[in-house]
Amino acid sequence: MRTTVTLEPDTDAIVRRLMRERGLTFKQAVNEAIRAGTASPARRRAFRTRTFDMGQPALPLDKALQLAGELEDEELIRRLAARK
């Protein structure tokens, strides 16, 4: 089917990027973008975030706000002492 579509600048950029990256024609890129955007959740690839073991924290995280306050106090004292 042939139709006229007016793309906004951001969607035009997406289509142009698809064309460049995958070597597609304009028609192929538009069709692929529409299919990807309207795919059922079962067909979409699940997003996965890789996790890493960072070991034990160097500082007790249950006292993080207290530590931040102490560091801020020390910095304020240092700045006030530097003014004298």
Phi and psi in degrees as GROMACS dihedral restraints (atoms count N, CA, C in turn):
[ dihedral_restraints ]
;  ai    aj    ak    al  type     phi  dphi    fc
    3     4     5     6     1  -105.9    20    10
    4     5     6     7     1   132.7    20    10
    6     7     8     9     1  -151.3    20    10
    7     8     9    10     1   162.4    20    10
    9    10    11    12     1  -103.0    20    10
   10    11    12    13     1   129.4    20    10
   12    13    14    15     1  -127.5    20    10
   13    14    15    16     1   134.9    20    10
   15    16    17    18     1  -102.8    20    10
   16    17    18    19     1   115.7    20    10
   18    19    20    21     1   -93.7    20    10
   19    20    21    22     1   139.3    20    10
   21    22    23    24     1   -75.6    20    10
   22    23    24    25     1   160.4    20    10
   24    25    26    27     1   -55.3    20    10
   25    26    27    28     1   -38.9    20    10
   27    28    29    30     1   -69.6    20    10
   28    29    30    31     1   -39.0    20    10
   30    31    32    33     1   -73.5    20    10
   31    32    33    34     1   -32.7    20    10
   33    34    35    36     1   -62.2    20    10
   34    35    36    37     1   -40.1    20    10
   36    37    38    39     1   -63.8    20    10
   37    38    39    40     1   -38.0    20    10
   39    40    41    42     1   -63.6    20    10
   40    41    42    43     1   -45.9    20    10
   42    43    44    45     1   -64.1    20    10
   43    44    45    46     1   -43.3    20    10
   45    46    47    48     1   -63.7    20    10
   46    47    48    49     1   -38.0    20    10
   48    49    50    51     1   -64.7    20    10
   49    50    51    52     1   -43.9    20    10
   51    52    53    54     1   -58.7    20    10
   52    53    54    55     1   -41.3    20    10
   54    55    56    57     1   -60.6    20    10
   55    56    57    58     1   -46.7    20    10
   57    58    59    60     1   -65.5    20    10
   58    59    60    61     1   -51.4    20    10
   60    61    62    63     1   -66.4    20    10
   61    62    63    64     1   -37.2    20    10
   63    64    65    66     1  -110.3    20    10
   64    65    66    67     1     1.1    20    10
   66    67    68    69     1    64.5    20    10
   67    68    69    70     1    40.3    20    10
   69    70    71    72     1   -98.7    20    10
   70    71    72    73     1   159.2    20    10
   72    73    74    75     1   -78.2    20    10
   73    74    75    76     1   168.0    20    10
   75    76    77    78     1   -58.5    20    10
   76    77    78    79     1   -46.1    20    10
   78    79    80    81     1   -60.0    20    10
   79    80    81    82     1   -45.9    20    10
   81    82    83    84     1   -62.6    20    10
   82    83    84    85     1   -42.6    20    10
   84    85    86    87     1   -65.0    20    10
   85    86    87    88     1   -42.3    20    10
   87    88    89    90     1   -63.5    20    10
   88    89    90    91     1   -46.5    20    10
   90    91    92    93     1   -62.4    20    10
   91    92    93    94     1   -41.9    20    10
   93    94    95    96     1   -64.8    20    10
   94    95    96    97     1   -41.4    20    10
   96    97    98    99     1   -64.6    20    10
   97    98    99   100     1   -41.0    20    10
   99   100   101   102     1   -65.7    20    10
  100   101   102   103     1   -44.8    20    10
  102   103   104   105     1   -61.3    20    10
  103   104   105   106     1   -43.5    20    10
  105   106   107   108     1   -65.2    20    10
  106   107   108   109     1   -38.7    20    10
  108   109   110   111     1   -74.6    20    10
  109   110   111   112     1   -22.0    20    10
  111   112   113   114     1  -111.0    20    10
  112   113   114   115     1     8.1    20    10
  114   115   116   117     1   -65.3    20    10
  115   116   117   118     1   146.6    20    10
  117   118   119   120     1   -68.1    20    10
  118   119   120   121     1   151.9    20    10
  120   121   122   123     1   -55.0    20    10
  121   122   123   124     1   -30.2    20    10
  123   124   125   126     1   -67.1    20    10
  124   125   126   127     1   -29.1    20    10
  126   127   128   129     1   -87.1    20    10
  127   128   129   130     1   -17.9    20    10
  129   130   131   132     1   -75.3    20    10
  130   131   132   133     1   146.1    20    10
  132   133   134   135     1   -75.2    20    10
  133   134   135   136     1   137.3    20    10
  135   136   137   138     1   -70.6    20    10
  136   137   138   139     1   136.7    20    10
  138   139   140   141     1   -80.6    20    10
  139   140   141   142     1   128.9    20    10
  141   142   143   144     1  -122.9    20    10
  142   143   144   145     1   135.2    20    10
  144   145   146   147     1  -106.2    20    10
  145   146   147   148     1   124.1    20    10
  147   148   149   150     1   -73.5    20    10
  148   149   150   151     1   139.9    20    10
  150   151   152   153     1  -115.8    20    10
  151   152   153   154     1   155.6    20    10
  153   154   155   156     1  -136.0    20    10
  154   155   156   157     1   143.3    20    10
  156   157   158   159     1   -79.2    20    10
  157   158   159   160     1   118.8    20    10
  159   160   161   162     1   -99.5    20    10
  160   161   162   163     1     6.3    20    10
  162   163   164   165     1    77.2    20    10
  163   164   165   166     1  -170.0    20    10
  165   166   167   168     1   -76.4    20    10
  166   167   168   169     1   143.5    20    10
  168   169   170   171     1   -67.2    20    10
  169   170   171   172     1   146.8    20    10
  171   172   173   174     1   -73.1    20    10
  172   173   174   175     1   -23.7    20    10
  174   175   176   177     1  -125.5    20    10
  175   176   177   178     1   152.9    20    10
  177   178   179   180     1   -69.5    20    10
  178   179   180   181     1   113.3    20    10
  180   181   182   183     1   -72.6    20    10
  181   182   183   184     1   -18.4    20    10
  183   184   185   186     1   -73.3    20    10
  184   185   186   187     1   -10.0    20    10
  186   187   188   189     1  -117.6    20    10
  187   188   189   190     1    24.1    20    10
  189   190   191   192     1   -60.8    20    10
  190   191   192   193     1   -43.8    20    10
  192   193   194   195     1   -66.8    20    10
  193   194   195   196     1   -37.7    20    10
  195   196   197   198     1   -64.1    20    10
  196   197   198   199     1   -44.4    20    10
  198   199   200   201     1   -62.9    20    10
  199   200   201   202     1   -42.9    20    10
  201   202   203   204     1   -61.6    20    10
  202   203   204   205     1   -40.7    20    10
  204   205   206   207     1   -63.8    20    10
  205   206   207   208     1   -42.4    20    10
  207   208   209   210     1   -64.0    20    10
  208   209   210   211     1   -42.3    20    10
  210   211   212   213     1   -64.2    20    10
  211   212   213   214     1   -39.2    20    10
  213   214   215   216     1   -65.2    20    10
  214   215   216   217     1   -41.9    20    10
  216   217   218   219     1   -60.7    20    10
  217   218   219   220     1   -45.1    20    10
  219   220   221   222     1   -60.5    20    10
  220   221   222   223     1   -40.9    20    10
  222   223   224   225     1   -65.6    20    10
  223   224   225   226     1   -41.3    20    10
  225   226   227   228     1   -63.5    20    10
  226   227   228   229     1   -42.5    20    10
  228   229   230   231     1   -62.6    20    10
  229   230   231   232     1   -42.0    20    10
  231   232   233   234     1   -63.3    20    10
  232   233   234   235     1   -41.1    20    10
  234   235   236   237     1   -67.3    20    10
  235   236   237   238     1   -41.8    20    10
  237   238   239   240     1   -66.1    20    10
  238   239   240   241     1   -37.0    20    10
  240   241   242   243     1   -67.9    20    10
  241   242   243   244     1   -31.9    20    10
  243   244   245   246     1   -71.6    20    10
  244   245   246   247     1   -22.1    20    10
  246   247   248   249     1   -74.8    20    10
  247   248   249   250     1   -26.8    20    10
